[in-house]
């Protein structure tokens, strides 16, 4: 008795899959409109878009580190350890920002030379 149930289930699944292959393309062909969200047609512009997105995130993190370092320094109340931590945070955030901008300038120079 188990065989007819299995055969019936197999037939139902096969029909459902076949129906999906017939009906789904008919519905999707009329309504699909694919838009390029990156606006990049070649590799240098794609990398440029990615680098700009990363720079936006790094800029937000750097802003947070500047605020954090300044807050540590301003609320130190004469505690030399907190003053030094605040100064170090500001110094390292500045160094990191300079490194990030230098790397962007180098990448911009390289891709400018490659595309010319």
HELIX and SHEET records of a PDB file:
HELIX    1   1 UNK A    2  UNK A   31  1                                  30    
HELIX    2   2 UNK A   43  UNK A   74  1                                  32    
HELIX    3   3 UNK A   80  UNK A  115  1                                  36    
END                                                                             
